[in-house]
């Protein structure tokens, strides 16, 4: 009997595994039912990552899942999972051993899930465990939890000794979600006692007596009591997101003893820090390579950097957040402050390669003095992102002096004229540029070729424009030629606005964007064929 296609595929399990990995969920489900061999090869891939706990619990016989729409003014669904009086885990265990990542809530993260008869599931979990190889447990919602016991139940039920990453996230930036201190305390206690390998920990909670945290500070441990920072020392943490209360005198010793910490994210509140009582006796963090500061006040950013314990940091993110208290005046930045900040960054982070500074969504900063950024010339920066900020003309004209090693530059809120793009062509290592663009027709025709002396970015590939293709009112053919005269190896023009299905003229935007990229590809091929170097004829 001749071999069938299925038989031949079964002889190459690596090929079948590749099919599983890139197949749609519906196709994966069908393949699992073909044969025992197909199931044995595909189950570890199909069940490696599960999104939506109801999908997992449905494999237990007798489980009933009811999905109904929330009340009229609420978004999402109410999912009710009812467990039977007697639980049979035989089928569940077939899949459970393959699960490495579990996201409790579905992708839209706005659903609420109620588990009935959960005590039996929890009891089995405490006695036998449910997911023996689970490494990442995530709970992500848009608006938090109306009943925080729901949060506690899910984490306590699926907590496993194999767990290395636990993340609780609220996506909405407009909602201030709080978890009571007793719940946060219990979660941390269970994590310390049950997860010896946990090295990524992010919990949502409330500051106890220092005012409210910002609504968009979702990934934050905000304990102020010293005993709970001491509990962190029992975990081999490599990543920690927490409030600036970690820097209080009673807690700073915890930071000193987290010797394995590689990534630290600190969140500040509406009230500025009292620098007179902070950061005494702090040591350099030997493994720290990534630091993110999300603050309301520039003075807090300055104060934290002045601790001067970041000599090994390679990635620094500074973001100014809006105060949640309307009585708090937002911090404003000026040339002297940005100068001081850049000098401080260069001094305390000599190994820095990636820098992002975001001045905040409610304030656009236009520096007038290019010398404010001169301190950065001593750093080998590969990525530079300046958000809600422009660049002074003197800096544009001398970009190669400021960022000679930069491969990625993002100034998305700074709008250039087409004729000013050539300033970025002088950066020899630039690969990716994100910029605002005034796409109105130029007063003069496009030049067929920019001065060859400016063509020193041979590896440039991606121009990301913070605009909509609908704003493009120039002729596409001359535009594509002009872009290639600046960057002969340009591969793609991307648009950050106007490409979503809900946007006006969505289909038109897609057509314009695709047409421009097609012209760029065509003219680049013609140029390569004619071996015209950097220009087009």
Secondary structure, DSSP 8 states (H G I E B T S, - for coil): ----HHHHHHT-HHHHHHHHHHS-HHHHHHHHTT-HHHHHHHHHHHTSEEESHHHHHTTSTT-EEEEEE--TTS-SEEEEEE--SS---HHHHHHHTT--EEESS-TT---EEEEETHHHHHHHHHHH-S-TT--EEEEEESS--SSHHHHHHHHHHH--TT--EEEEEE--SS------HHHHHHHHHHHHHH-TT--EEE-----SSS----TT--S-B---SHHHHHHHTTS--SEEEEEGGGGBTTTHHHHHH-TT--EEEEE--SS---GGGB--S----TT--EEEEEES-HHHHHHHHTT---TT--EEEEEE---SSTTS------HHHHHHHHHHHHHH-TT--EEEEE--TT--B----GGGGGGGGGS--SEEEEETB---HHHHTTHHHH-TT-SEEEEEEEEEEGGGGGGGGG-TT--EEEEEEE-S--SS---SS--GGG---TT--EEEEEEEGGG--S-HHHHHHHHHHH-TT--EEEEEES-STTSTTHHHHHHHHHHHHHHHHHHHHHHHHHT-TT---
